[in-house]
Amino acid sequence: MRDTDLIGADLRDTDLTDADLTGAIFLTQPQVAAARGGAGTRLPASVTRPVHWTAAAL
């Protein structure tokens, strides 16, 4: 998702499993926290992986 502008995007319950978001712009911590992801989801350095994104939850 290189250069994808996520400003204002509603990511609630979006499955980001194995998505590469390292090049996404304007991705916020609340957006990531509202989405679903896993060990394979790659995030930009500005965003912390939510604790609920565990392999066991998938």
Biopython code that builds the backbone (N, CA, C, O; Angstrom):
import numpy as np
from Bio.PDB.StructureBuilder import StructureBuilder

atoms = [
    (1, "MET", "N", (0.832, -1.182, 0.000)),
    (1, "MET", "CA", (0.000, 0.000, 0.000)),
    (1, "MET", "C", (0.878, 1.247, 0.000)),
    (1, "MET", "O", (0.602, 2.222, 0.700)),
    (2, "ARG", "N", (1.918, 1.196, -0.783)),
    (2, "ARG", "CA", (2.873, 2.298, -0.857)),
    (2, "ARG", "C", (2.177, 3.581, -1.303)),
    (2, "ARG", "O", (1.419, 3.596, -2.273)),
    (3, "ASP", "N", (2.454, 4.653, -0.569)),
    (3, "ASP", "CA", (1.923, 5.990, -0.847)),
    (3, "ASP", "C", (0.404, 6.086, -0.764)),
    (3, "ASP", "O", (-0.184, 7.038, -1.277)),
    (4, "THR", "N", (-0.231, 5.119, -0.130)),
    (4, "THR", "CA", (-1.678, 5.190, 0.068)),
    (4, "THR", "C", (-1.985, 6.223, 1.141)),
    (4, "THR", "O", (-1.439, 6.157, 2.243)),
    (5, "ASP", "N", (-2.846, 7.169, 0.829)),
    (5, "ASP", "CA", (-3.234, 8.228, 1.759)),
    (5, "ASP", "C", (-4.408, 7.721, 2.593)),
    (5, "ASP", "O", (-5.506, 7.520, 2.072)),
    (6, "LEU", "N", (-4.174, 7.517, 3.880)),
    (6, "LEU", "CA", (-5.209, 6.969, 4.758)),
    (6, "LEU", "C", (-5.811, 8.029, 5.675)),
    (6, "LEU", "O", (-6.438, 7.692, 6.679)),
    (7, "ILE", "N", (-5.628, 9.303, 5.343)),
    (7, "ILE", "CA", (-6.179, 10.358, 6.185)),
    (7, "ILE", "C", (-7.705, 10.230, 6.246)),
    (7, "ILE", "O", (-8.388, 10.236, 5.222)),
    (8, "GLY", "N", (-8.212, 10.116, 7.464)),
    (8, "GLY", "CA", (-9.655, 10.018, 7.676)),
    (8, "GLY", "C", (-10.269, 8.676, 7.338)),
    (8, "GLY", "O", (-11.488, 8.531, 7.424)),
    (9, "ALA", "N", (-9.472, 7.685, 6.955)),
    (9, "ALA", "CA", (-10.025, 6.374, 6.590)),
    (9, "ALA", "C", (-10.544, 5.655, 7.830)),
    (9, "ALA", "O", (-9.885, 5.639, 8.869)),
    (10, "ASP", "N", (-11.724, 5.064, 7.713)),
    (10, "ASP", "CA", (-12.316, 4.283, 8.791)),
    (10, "ASP", "C", (-11.855, 2.841, 8.633)),
    (10, "ASP", "O", (-12.317, 2.137, 7.736)),
    (11, "LEU", "N", (-10.956, 2.400, 9.491)),
    (11, "LEU", "CA", (-10.406, 1.051, 9.395)),
    (11, "LEU", "C", (-11.000, 0.093, 10.433)),
    (11, "LEU", "O", (-10.459, -0.988, 10.661)),
    (12, "ARG", "N", (-12.106, 0.488, 11.057)),
    (12, "ARG", "CA", (-12.729, -0.401, 12.049)),
    (12, "ARG", "C", (-13.032, -1.754, 11.436)),
    (12, "ARG", "O", (-13.694, -1.855, 10.404)),
    (13, "ASP", "N", (-12.527, -2.807, 12.102)),
    (13, "ASP", "CA", (-12.723, -4.201, 11.704)),
    (13, "ASP", "C", (-12.136, -4.546, 10.335)),
    (13, "ASP", "O", (-12.434, -5.610, 9.793)),
    (14, "THR", "N", (-11.321, -3.681, 9.777)),
    (14, "THR", "CA", (-10.637, -3.990, 8.517)),
    (14, "THR", "C", (-9.573, -5.037, 8.786)),
    (14, "THR", "O", (-8.809, -4.912, 9.744)),
    (15, "ASP", "N", (-9.512, -6.070, 7.952)),
    (15, "ASP", "CA", (-8.518, -7.128, 8.112)),
    (15, "ASP", "C", (-7.235, -6.717, 7.392)),
    (15, "ASP", "O", (-7.172, -6.721, 6.163)),
    (16, "LEU", "N", (-6.225, -6.367, 8.165)),
    (16, "LEU", "CA", (-4.939, -5.941, 7.620)),
    (16, "LEU", "C", (-3.887, -7.046, 7.719)),
    (16, "LEU", "O", (-2.692, -6.784, 7.579)),
    (17, "THR", "N", (-4.327, -8.266, 7.957)),
    (17, "THR", "CA", (-3.408, -9.389, 8.089)),
    (17, "THR", "C", (-2.512, -9.488, 6.861)),
    (17, "THR", "O", (-2.991, -9.542, 5.728)),
    (18, "ASP", "N", (-1.211, -9.511, 7.104)),
    (18, "ASP", "CA", (-0.171, -9.629, 6.076)),
    (18, "ASP", "C", (-0.082, -8.421, 5.139)),
    (18, "ASP", "O", (0.614, -8.489, 4.125)),
    (19, "ALA", "N", (-0.765, -7.324, 5.451)),
    (19, "ALA", "CA", (-0.656, -6.117, 4.629)),
    (19, "ALA", "C", (0.660, -5.407, 4.929)),
    (19, "ALA", "O", (1.134, -5.426, 6.064)),
    (20, "ASP", "N", (1.241, -4.790, 3.928)),
    (20, "ASP", "CA", (2.452, -3.993, 4.088)),
    (20, "ASP", "C", (2.044, -2.522, 4.071)),
    (20, "ASP", "O", (1.783, -1.949, 3.013)),
    (21, "LEU", "N", (1.993, -1.933, 5.234)),
    (21, "LEU", "CA", (1.575, -0.538, 5.380)),
    (21, "LEU", "C", (2.758, 0.392, 5.608)),
    (21, "LEU", "O", (2.570, 1.557, 5.959)),
    (22, "THR", "N", (3.975, -0.108, 5.412)),
    (22, "THR", "CA", (5.156, 0.707, 5.704)),
    (22, "THR", "C", (5.220, 1.977, 4.876)),
    (22, "THR", "O", (5.806, 2.962, 5.326)),
    (23, "GLY", "N", (4.642, 1.993, 3.689)),
    (23, "GLY", "CA", (4.683, 3.177, 2.844)),
    (23, "GLY", "C", (3.415, 3.998, 2.882)),
    (23, "GLY", "O", (3.305, 4.999, 2.174)),
    (24, "ALA", "N", (2.443, 3.590, 3.704)),
    (24, "ALA", "CA", (1.189, 4.332, 3.796)),
    (24, "ALA", "C", (1.437, 5.670, 4.487)),
    (24, "ALA", "O", (2.282, 5.775, 5.376)),
    (25, "ILE", "N", (0.691, 6.689, 4.067)),
    (25, "ILE", "CA", (0.851, 8.003, 4.689)),
    (25, "ILE", "C", (-0.401, 8.370, 5.467)),
    (25, "ILE", "O", (-1.514, 7.976, 5.118)),
    (26, "PHE", "N", (-0.189, 9.136, 6.531)),
    (26, "PHE", "CA", (-1.267, 9.597, 7.411)),
    (26, "PHE", "C", (-1.990, 8.448, 8.116)),
    (26, "PHE", "O", (-3.170, 8.571, 8.443)),
    (27, "LEU", "N", (-1.298, 7.341, 8.351)),
    (27, "LEU", "CA", (-1.864, 6.238, 9.131)),
    (27, "LEU", "C", (-1.678, 6.570, 10.605)),
    (27, "LEU", "O", (-0.570, 6.884, 11.038)),
    (28, "THR", "N", (-2.764, 6.501, 11.378)),
    (28, "THR", "CA", (-2.702, 6.876, 12.781)),
    (28, "THR", "C", (-2.816, 5.659, 13.691)),
    (28, "THR", "O", (-3.286, 4.595, 13.287)),
    (29, "GLN", "N", (-2.374, 5.847, 14.925)),
    (29, "GLN", "CA", (-2.465, 4.781, 15.922)),
    (29, "GLN", "C", (-3.922, 4.361, 16.168)),
    (29, "GLN", "O", (-4.188, 3.162, 16.249)),
    (30, "PRO", "N", (-4.878, 5.298, 16.291)),
    (30, "PRO", "CA", (-6.271, 4.882, 16.476)),
    (30, "PRO", "C", (-6.820, 4.061, 15.299)),
    (30, "PRO", "O", (-7.617, 3.148, 15.513)),
    (31, "GLN", "N", (-6.413, 4.365, 14.082)),
    (31, "GLN", "CA", (-6.858, 3.577, 12.925)),
    (31, "GLN", "C", (-6.357, 2.142, 13.039)),
    (31, "GLN", "O", (-7.109, 1.193, 12.818)),
    (32, "VAL", "N", (-5.093, 1.993, 13.383)),
    (32, "VAL", "CA", (-4.497, 0.664, 13.505)),
    (32, "VAL", "C", (-5.149, -0.103, 14.655)),
    (32, "VAL", "O", (-5.430, -1.295, 14.529)),
    (33, "ALA", "N", (-5.387, 0.574, 15.763)),
    (33, "ALA", "CA", (-5.990, -0.080, 16.926)),
    (33, "ALA", "C", (-7.399, -0.587, 16.629)),
    (33, "ALA", "O", (-7.835, -1.578, 17.214)),
    (34, "ALA", "N", (-8.111, 0.081, 15.730)),
    (34, "ALA", "CA", (-9.481, -0.318, 15.398)),
    (34, "ALA", "C", (-9.543, -1.438, 14.365)),
    (34, "ALA", "O", (-10.596, -2.041, 14.159)),
    (35, "ALA", "N", (-8.417, -1.713, 13.721)),
    (35, "ALA", "CA", (-8.370, -2.734, 12.664)),
    (35, "ALA", "C", (-7.913, -4.075, 13.240)),
    (35, "ALA", "O", (-7.531, -4.168, 14.406)),
    (36, "ARG", "N", (-7.959, -5.094, 12.411)),
    (36, "ARG", "CA", (-7.442, -6.416, 12.769)),
    (36, "ARG", "C", (-6.172, -6.653, 11.970)),
    (36, "ARG", "O", (-6.083, -6.261, 10.806)),
    (37, "GLY", "N", (-5.207, -7.284, 12.581)),
    (37, "GLY", "CA", (-3.951, -7.575, 11.914)),
    (37, "GLY", "C", (-3.273, -8.754, 12.567)),
    (37, "GLY", "O", (-3.841, -9.398, 13.449)),
    (38, "GLY", "N", (-2.076, -9.033, 12.142)),
    (38, "GLY", "CA", (-1.359, -10.169, 12.704)),
    (38, "GLY", "C", (0.132, -9.982, 12.631)),
    (38, "GLY", "O", (0.631, -8.891, 12.357)),
    (39, "ALA", "N", (0.836, -11.066, 12.881)),
    (39, "ALA", "CA", (2.294, -11.027, 12.911)),
    (39, "ALA", "C", (2.882, -10.602, 11.571)),
    (39, "ALA", "O", (3.961, -10.012, 11.537)),
    (40, "GLY", "N", (2.204, -10.886, 10.478)),
    (40, "GLY", "CA", (2.714, -10.559, 9.150)),
    (40, "GLY", "C", (2.390, -9.153, 8.681)),
    (40, "GLY", "O", (2.851, -8.737, 7.618)),
    (41, "THR", "N", (1.606, -8.415, 9.455)),
    (41, "THR", "CA", (1.255, -7.051, 9.078)),
    (41, "THR", "C", (2.453, -6.149, 9.343)),
    (41, "THR", "O", (2.986, -6.117, 10.452)),
    (42, "ARG", "N", (2.870, -5.422, 8.321)),
    (42, "ARG", "CA", (4.021, -4.519, 8.450)),
    (42, "ARG", "C", (3.525, -3.093, 8.595)),
    (42, "ARG", "O", (2.706, -2.621, 7.806)),
    (43, "LEU", "N", (4.034, -2.412, 9.614)),
    (43, "LEU", "CA", (3.595, -1.061, 9.944)),
    (43, "LEU", "C", (4.742, -0.066, 9.821)),
    (43, "LEU", "O", (5.908, -0.440, 9.956)),
    (44, "PRO", "N", (4.415, 1.211, 9.564)),
    (44, "PRO", "CA", (5.460, 2.229, 9.564)),
    (44, "PRO", "C", (6.013, 2.400, 10.981)),
    (44, "PRO", "O", (5.341, 2.069, 11.958)),
    (45, "ALA", "N", (7.218, 2.908, 11.087)),
    (45, "ALA", "CA", (7.869, 3.084, 12.389)),
    (45, "ALA", "C", (7.102, 4.026, 13.314)),
    (45, "ALA", "O", (7.283, 3.980, 14.530)),
    (46, "SER", "N", (6.257, 4.870, 12.753)),
    (46, "SER", "CA", (5.517, 5.853, 13.552)),
    (46, "SER", "C", (4.309, 5.251, 14.267)),
    (46, "SER", "O", (3.665, 5.928, 15.069)),
    (47, "VAL", "N", (4.000, 3.993, 13.986)),
    (47, "VAL", "CA", (2.818, 3.338, 14.561)),
    (47, "VAL", "C", (3.262, 2.094, 15.324)),
    (47, "VAL", "O", (4.118, 1.344, 14.857)),
    (48, "THR", "N", (2.678, 1.883, 16.492)),
    (48, "THR", "CA", (2.986, 0.727, 17.323)),
    (48, "THR", "C", (1.983, -0.396, 17.058)),
    (48, "THR", "O", (0.786, -0.152, 16.907)),
    (49, "ARG", "N", (2.487, -1.616, 17.004)),
    (49, "ARG", "CA", (1.631, -2.792, 16.793)),
    (49, "ARG", "C", (0.711, -2.971, 18.011)),
    (49, "ARG", "O", (1.195, -3.051, 19.140)),
    (50, "PRO", "N", (-0.604, -3.034, 17.792)),
    (50, "PRO", "CA", (-1.526, -3.243, 18.902)),
    (50, "PRO", "C", (-1.317, -4.612, 19.566)),
    (50, "PRO", "O", (-0.991, -5.590, 18.894)),
    (51, "VAL", "N", (-1.503, -4.669, 20.858)),
    (51, "VAL", "CA", (-1.299, -5.929, 21.574)),
    (51, "VAL", "C", (-2.339, -6.983, 21.181)),
    (51, "VAL", "O", (-2.074, -8.178, 21.306)),
    (52, "HIS", "N", (-3.507, -6.564, 20.712)),
    (52, "HIS", "CA", (-4.526, -7.543, 20.323)),
    (52, "HIS", "C", (-4.240, -8.186, 18.959)),
    (52, "HIS", "O", (-5.001, -9.045, 18.514)),
    (53, "TRP", "N", (-3.167, -7.785, 18.301)),
    (53, "TRP", "CA", (-2.749, -8.391, 17.038)),
    (53, "TRP", "C", (-1.810, -9.553, 17.305)),
    (53, "TRP", "O", (-0.660, -9.529, 16.865)),
    (54, "THR", "N", (-2.262, -10.538, 17.995)),
    (54, "THR", "CA", (-1.414, -11.692, 18.277)),
    (54, "THR", "C", (-1.728, -12.819, 17.322)),
    (54, "THR", "O", (-2.827, -12.882, 16.770)),
    (55, "ALA", "N", (-0.792, -13.695, 17.125)),
    (55, "ALA", "CA", (-0.994, -14.856, 16.268)),
    (55, "ALA", "C", (-2.124, -15.733, 16.790)),
    (55, "ALA", "O", (-2.843, -16.354, 16.007)),
    (56, "ALA", "N", (-2.284, -15.785, 18.111)),
    (56, "ALA", "CA", (-3.321, -16.626, 18.704)),
    (56, "ALA", "C", (-4.721, -16.111, 18.394)),
    (56, "ALA", "O", (-5.671, -16.894, 18.354)),
    (57, "ALA", "N", (-4.864, -14.798, 18.174)),
    (57, "ALA", "CA", (-6.181, -14.209, 17.919)),
    (57, "ALA", "C", (-6.638, -14.448, 16.485)),
    (57, "ALA", "O", (-7.814, -14.252, 16.178)),
    (58, "LEU", "N", (-5.742, -14.865, 15.607)),
    (58, "LEU", "CA", (-6.100, -15.067, 14.204)),
    (58, "LEU", "C", (-6.738, -16.355, 14.031)),
    (58, "LEU", "O", (-7.115, -16.712, 12.914)),
]
sb = StructureBuilder()
sb.init_structure("model")
sb.init_model(0)
sb.init_chain("A")
sb.init_seg("    ")
for serial, (resi, resn, name, xyz) in enumerate(atoms, 1):
    if name == "N":
        sb.init_residue(resn, " ", resi, " ")
    sb.init_atom(name, np.array(xyz, "f"), 0.0, 1.0, " ", f" {name:<3s}", serial, name[0])
structure = sb.get_structure()
